[in-house]
Amino acid sequence: MMIFLLLLFLFSCITFNLCKIALRNRSHSCCYMLHYECYKGTEDRKLDTKTCAELLMRNKNLGLQEYRFLLQAIVNSGIGEETYGPRNILEGREATPTLSDSLSEIDDIAFDTLDALFAKTGISPRDIDILVVNISLFSPAPSLTSRVVNRYKMREDIKTFNISGMGCSASIIAVDLVQQLFKIHDEVLAIVVSSESIGPNWYCGKERSMILANCLFRSGGCSMLLTNNGSLKGKAVMKLNQLVRTHLGGEDDAYNCCIQMEDKVGHAGFLLRKGLTKAAAVAFTLNLRVLVPKILPVKDLLLYVIHSYGRKKAKVGGGAPSAEAAGEGLNMKAGVEHFCIHPGGRAVIDGVGKSLGLDDYDLEPSRMALHRFGNTSAGGLWYVLGYMEAKKRLKRGDRIFMIGFGAGFKCNTCVWEVTRDLADGNVWEDCIDSYPLPTINVSPFLKKFSWINDEGRTDVDLTSAFNKV
């Protein structure tokens, strides 16, 4: 009898401790966002219509047809006249960037957002346990994380991670890294700095698939403060519920559709191939297959399965999924209230919106973020989030579906839950009342440079025409 009681006692102790460990691990693996800060450039770095025209004219490798192509690309991009560019490009030194230019560009973004982050949260840089910096196209030595540690004199035992080459969806990858680290480090604070290096990566050649990047990318970025400390839960603005990463790097077409390289005459740049749309659709479809069962109610999942089966039976022939078909039949609004789509371009936003059956209200934040700040690469999703907050859309309990695409080719998604009503002043504060713009589809570039698109005019003096603007 004593042996039985002893065994029962030992079993109870083991069960209690296992439950305690499980609950503890679950608690510490939670990822809360305490605050985020987006970067806004200075007035002297704005890229209005006239400035963009001057930048185009400096590239003497271009002819009339290339100018027409670039105009059409800018018109179709959905980008407005108040985005920001790097200083070396605005000063006419895009062909000869220096290391100092590259460092200065990242310093402006990282230190500006981090200063604001520390000031608004009251958290000291010495309190930070984990630091992640993701800049795809710039990786100096010492690393950018070391540069941040040196600037703020952070602790000697801080865990630092420098991520490069991950493309436009890198900020979700950085958040995933932090979330994994939270599983093994108790009650810690983490910072993610997410941006891109634009200045030293301006393409000076004439290949259309490479010069397109010059029309889309702008300066910007974001810094985020994350924690798994339950005692800080009350101060959090959001909690991470789900995160799914999909990588198609094993497929040659997907790997090569978005890649840094040199053209035939040695000009370095970023190549965007036509296969990018197909790769994005396939990656998005595979990602949704993992994410959807985790966030949708059973009823909506059953309806989707029935719809998918019927569509498969009716389909004749093969072929890859289109961007529009990736989420066909899904009622994502049954699982999330807000949609934060990477503002990579009008085609990206519209394609994902059509795929998920979203309306203009759902797509408004991404379209307006693209118009006001342009494609800021990895930082773009947080400008969309900032728009939602500035418009007072985010209420406690709301869920936000973030969708990012990046070179590799990758599709990364996550779902955040708002933990308190959000309406703080942010990077949108000085202009939010003028949005959404009723004339978003009327491009200032088209108004002022429509003559370039006149196929009948081949003898126009481009220089004198641009100077009249």
Buried (B, 14 or more C-beta within 10 A) or exposed (E): EEEEEEEEEEEEEEEEEEEEEEEEEEBBBBBBBBBBBBBBBEEEBBBEBBBBBBBBBEBEBBEBEBBBBBBBBBBBBBBBBBBBBBBBBBEEBBEEBEEEBBBBBBBBBBBBBBBBBBEBBEBEBEEBBBBBBBBBBBBBEEBBBBBBBEBBEBEEEBBBBBBBBBBBBBBBBBBBBBBEBBBEBBBBBBBBBBBBBBBBBBBBBBBEBBBBBBBBBBBBBBBBBBBBBEEBBEBBBBBBBBBBBBBBEEBEBBBBBBEBEBBEEEBBBBBBBEBBBBBBBBBBBBBBEEBBEEBBEEEBBEBBEEBEEEEEEEEEEEEEBBBBBBBBBBBBBBBBBBBBBBBBBBBBBBBBBBBBBBEEEBBBBBBBBBBBBBBBBBBBBBBBBBBBBBBEBBEEEBBBBBBBBBBBBBBBBBBBBBBBEBEEEBBBEEEBEEBBBEEBEEBBBBEBBEEBBEEEEEEEEBEEBBEEE
